[in-house]
């Protein structure tokens, strides 16, 4: 099964391409002080909030908001 970072990359790929998506996710995780493998439900909301502004630069506010909602919805609720 894909990890959380892979799922986010899958969401981003149609918008910014797979290479840029992978690089962006890895860079944001690095800024958070974690590896992409450590990205999980416990830090997914923080990732999404921090990632919104840079994503809006590449994709625009509307698309960024839609993608951020998709990312937040990856969170598994008990």
MDTraj code that builds the backbone (N, CA, C; nanometers):
import mdtraj as md
import numpy as np

residues = "UNK UNK UNK UNK UNK UNK UNK UNK UNK UNK UNK UNK UNK UNK UNK UNK UNK UNK UNK UNK UNK UNK UNK UNK UNK UNK UNK UNK UNK UNK UNK UNK UNK UNK UNK UNK UNK UNK UNK UNK UNK UNK UNK UNK UNK UNK UNK UNK UNK UNK UNK UNK UNK UNK UNK UNK UNK UNK UNK UNK UNK UNK UNK UNK UNK UNK UNK UNK UNK UNK UNK UNK UNK UNK UNK UNK UNK UNK".split()
xyz = np.array([
    [0.0842, -0.1173, 0.0000],
    [0.0000, 0.0000, 0.0000],
    [0.0894, 0.1246, 0.0000],
    [0.0455, 0.2270, -0.0686],
    [0.1197, 0.3516, -0.0757],
    [0.1210, 0.4205, 0.0595],
    [0.2327, 0.4905, 0.0857],
    [0.2350, 0.5701, 0.2074],
    [0.1669, 0.7041, 0.1810],
    [0.1549, 0.7851, 0.2831],
    [0.0831, 0.9120, 0.2718],
    [0.1464, 1.0025, 0.1669],
    [0.2780, 1.0109, 0.1649],
    [0.3463, 1.0954, 0.0671],
    [0.3139, 1.0506, -0.0756],
    [0.3133, 0.9205, -0.0989],
    [0.2802, 0.8684, -0.2327],
    [0.1376, 0.9057, -0.2724],
    [0.0472, 0.9025, -0.1775],
    [-0.0914, 0.9394, -0.2061],
    [-0.1020, 1.0865, -0.2437],
    [-0.0262, 1.1712, -0.1741],
    [-0.0262, 1.3146, -0.2057],
    [0.0349, 1.3377, -0.3436],
    [0.1430, 1.2696, -0.3727],
    [0.2060, 1.2811, -0.5046],
    [0.1072, 1.2409, -0.6133],
    [0.0302, 1.1377, -0.5886],
    [-0.0718, 1.0917, -0.6842],
    [-0.1769, 1.2011, -0.7086],
    [-0.2157, 1.2709, -0.6033],
    [-0.3132, 1.3798, -0.6154],
    [-0.2538, 1.4968, -0.6948],
    [-0.1277, 1.5279, -0.6696],
    [-0.0621, 1.6430, -0.7322],
    [-0.0203, 1.6211, -0.8774],
    [0.0101, 1.4981, -0.9134],
    [0.0673, 1.4683, -1.0452],
    [-0.0124, 1.5244, -1.1624],
    [-0.1447, 1.5119, -1.1674],
    [-0.2161, 1.5675, -1.2830],
    [-0.2044, 1.7200, -1.2945],
    [-0.1738, 1.7855, -1.1842],
    [-0.1694, 1.9315, -1.1832],
    [-0.0290, 1.9848, -1.2111],
    [0.0731, 1.9266, -1.1467],
    [0.2085, 1.9803, -1.1601],
    [0.3104, 1.8798, -1.2121],
    [0.2672, 1.7600, -1.2459],
    [0.3585, 1.6584, -1.2974],
    [0.4206, 1.5772, -1.1849],
    [0.4607, 1.4560, -1.2160],
    [0.5085, 1.3636, -1.1126],
    [0.6416, 1.4065, -1.0513],
    [0.7333, 1.4544, -1.1339],
    [0.8641, 1.4945, -1.0814],
    [0.8538, 1.6115, -0.9857],
    [0.7814, 1.7145, -1.0261],
    [0.7638, 1.8317, -0.9407],
    [0.6815, 1.7971, -0.8174],
    [0.5830, 1.7092, -0.8333],
    [0.5010, 1.6675, -0.7193],
    [0.5871, 1.5978, -0.6139],
    [0.6700, 1.5046, -0.6563],
    [0.7565, 1.4324, -0.5629],
    [0.8553, 1.5272, -0.4957],
    [0.9123, 1.6157, -0.5739],
    [1.0079, 1.7123, -0.5201],
    [0.9404, 1.8059, -0.4198],
    [0.8214, 1.8537, -0.4517],
    [0.7487, 1.9455, -0.3638],
    [0.7124, 1.8792, -0.2312],
    [0.6666, 1.7550, -0.2369],
    [0.6304, 1.6833, -0.1138],
    [0.7546, 1.6608, -0.0284],
    [0.8626, 1.6176, -0.0906],
    [0.9867, 1.5952, -0.0153],
    [1.0381, 1.7246, 0.0463],
    [1.0321, 1.8341, -0.0283],
    [1.0794, 1.9633, 0.0222],
    [0.9943, 2.0105, 0.1401],
    [0.8618, 1.9967, 0.1291],
    [0.7753, 2.0397, 0.2394],
    [0.7994, 1.9552, 0.3634],
    [0.8179, 1.8261, 0.3455],
    [0.8480, 1.7397, 0.4605],
    [0.9794, 1.7819, 0.5255],
    [1.0787, 1.8112, 0.4421],
    [1.2082, 1.8542, 0.4945],
    [1.1924, 1.9822, 0.5764],
    [1.1109, 2.0762, 0.5275],
    [1.0861, 2.2007, 0.6012],
    [1.0179, 2.1730, 0.7348],
    [0.9411, 2.0645, 0.7410],
    [0.8732, 2.0263, 0.8649],
    [0.9656, 1.9478, 0.9582],
    [1.0843, 1.9114, 0.9084],
    [1.1791, 1.8364, 0.9894],
    [1.1530, 1.6876, 0.9913],
    [1.0826, 1.6387, 0.8893],
    [1.0535, 1.4951, 0.8800],
    [1.0901, 1.4450, 0.7404],
    [1.0955, 1.3147, 0.7260],
    [1.1119, 1.2553, 0.5941],
    [0.9735, 1.2326, 0.5347],
    [0.9672, 1.2128, 0.4054],
    [0.8376, 1.1865, 0.3427],
    [0.7775, 1.0559, 0.3934],
    [0.8633, 0.9613, 0.4327],
    [0.8140, 0.8346, 0.4878],
    [0.7477, 0.8541, 0.6232],
    [0.7868, 0.9602, 0.6944],
    [0.7305, 0.9870, 0.8278],
    [0.5987, 1.0640, 0.8208],
    [0.5608, 1.1090, 0.7025],
    [0.4344, 1.1808, 0.6871],
    [0.3193, 1.0842, 0.7139],
    [0.2309, 1.1238, 0.8054],
    [0.1213, 1.0342, 0.8443],
    [0.0018, 1.1167, 0.8898],
    [-0.1006, 1.0493, 0.9358],
    [-0.2216, 1.1165, 0.9827],
    [-0.1921, 1.2208, 1.0902],
    [-0.0926, 1.1947, 1.1747],
    [-0.0666, 1.2860, 1.2860],
    [-0.0090, 1.4201, 1.2412],
    [0.0501, 1.4273, 1.1225],
    [0.1054, 1.5545, 1.0764],
    [0.0515, 1.5966, 0.9391],
    [-0.0498, 1.5274, 0.8921],
    [-0.1063, 1.5545, 0.7603],
    [-0.1716, 1.6924, 0.7528],
    [-0.2434, 1.7322, 0.8560],
    [-0.3097, 1.8630, 0.8555],
    [-0.2061, 1.9749, 0.8528],
    [-0.1010, 1.9607, 0.9333],
    [0.0068, 2.0606, 0.9339],
    [0.0707, 2.0696, 0.7952],
    [0.0987, 1.9538, 0.7347],
    [0.1556, 1.9516, 0.6000],
    [0.0654, 2.0281, 0.5037],
    [-0.0625, 1.9988, 0.5067],
    [-0.1571, 2.0608, 0.4131],
    [-0.1607, 2.2121, 0.4303],
    [-0.1642, 2.2584, 0.5540],
    [-0.1698, 2.4027, 0.5783],
    [-0.0432, 2.4732, 0.5309],
    [0.0712, 2.4129, 0.5553],
    [0.1978, 2.4728, 0.5131],
    [0.2181, 2.4654, 0.3616],
    [0.1585, 2.3664, 0.2997],
    [0.1773, 2.3414, 0.1574],
    [0.0858, 2.4270, 0.0699],
    [-0.0187, 2.4827, 0.1282],
    [-0.1187, 2.5552, 0.0492],
    [-0.0605, 2.6757, -0.0248],
    [0.0177, 2.7571, 0.0433],
    [0.0713, 2.8771, -0.0202],
    [0.1646, 2.8446, -0.1370],
    [0.2640, 2.7560, -0.1194],
    [0.3490, 2.7248, -0.2339],
    [0.2706, 2.6605, -0.3497],
    [0.1728, 2.5793, -0.3166],
    [0.0926, 2.5164, -0.4208],
    [0.0124, 2.6200, -0.4990],
    [-0.0386, 2.7199, -0.4294],
    [-0.1160, 2.8254, -0.4960],
    [-0.0322, 2.9013, -0.5982],
    [0.0975, 2.9122, -0.5723],
    [0.1868, 2.9792, -0.6671],
    [0.1914, 2.9033, -0.7985],
    [0.1945, 2.7713, -0.7917],
    [0.2028, 2.6877, -0.9127],
    [0.0674, 2.6652, -0.9787],
    [-0.0361, 2.6522, -0.8980],
    [-0.1636, 2.6051, -0.9524],
    [-0.2784, 2.7044, -0.9399],
    [-0.2605, 2.8125, -0.8663],
    [-0.3688, 2.9068, -0.8430],
    [-0.4439, 2.8731, -0.7152],
    [-0.5111, 2.9748, -0.6604],
    [-0.5792, 2.9605, -0.5311],
    [-0.6887, 2.8541, -0.5322],
    [-0.7727, 2.8531, -0.6334],
    [-0.8865, 2.7595, -0.6388],
    [-0.8388, 2.6155, -0.6442],
    [-0.7472, 2.5883, -0.7353],
    [-0.6955, 2.4514, -0.7490],
    [-0.6211, 2.4114, -0.6217],
    [-0.5427, 2.5038, -0.5665],
    [-0.4702, 2.4736, -0.4424],
    [-0.5668, 2.4381, -0.3299],
    [-0.6745, 2.5132, -0.3158],
    [-0.7727, 2.4837, -0.2112],
    [-0.8357, 2.3462, -0.2318],
    [-0.8692, 2.3141, -0.3556],
    [-0.9276, 2.1824, -0.3854],
    [-0.8302, 2.0702, -0.3508],
    [-0.7042, 2.0887, -0.3881],
    [-0.6036, 1.9852, -0.3611],
    [-0.5787, 1.9728, -0.2114],
    [-0.5712, 2.0841, -0.1411],
    [-0.5502, 2.0787, 0.0040],
    [-0.6642, 2.0030, 0.0711],
    [-0.7861, 2.0245, 0.0266],
    [-0.9000, 1.9494, 0.0816],
    [-0.8848, 1.8005, 0.0540],
    [-0.8389, 1.7636, -0.0644],
    [-0.8170, 1.6224, -0.0969],
    [-0.7086, 1.5635, -0.0053],
    [-0.6034, 1.6410, 0.0184],
    [-0.4955, 1.5938, 0.1059],
    [-0.5469, 1.5734, 0.2477],
    [-0.6193, 1.6705, 0.3004],
    [-0.6743, 1.6577, 0.4360],
    [-0.7675, 1.5375, 0.4451],
    [-0.8415, 1.5110, 0.3391],
    [-0.9345, 1.3975, 0.3391],
    [-0.8637, 1.2619, 0.3358],
    [-0.7338, 1.2616, 0.3146],
    [-0.6584, 1.1355, 0.3218],
    [-0.6478, 1.0855, 0.4655],
    [-0.6674, 1.1776, 0.5596],
    [-0.6547, 1.1421, 0.7005],
    [-0.7558, 1.0333, 0.7357],
    [-0.7062, 0.9317, 0.8014],
    [-0.7908, 0.8193, 0.8429],
    [-0.8517, 0.8498, 0.9786],
    [-0.9816, 0.8527, 0.9834],
    [-1.0508, 0.8769, 1.1105],
    [-1.0947, 0.7436, 1.1681],
    [-1.0799, 0.7304, 1.3003],
    [-1.1191, 0.6025, 1.3641],
    [-1.2682, 0.5769, 1.3569],
])
top = md.Topology()
chain = top.add_chain()
for i, resn in enumerate(residues, 1):
    res = top.add_residue(resn, chain, resSeq=i)
    for name in ("N", "CA", "C"):
        top.add_atom(name, md.element.get_by_symbol(name[0]), res)
traj = md.Trajectory(xyz[None], top)
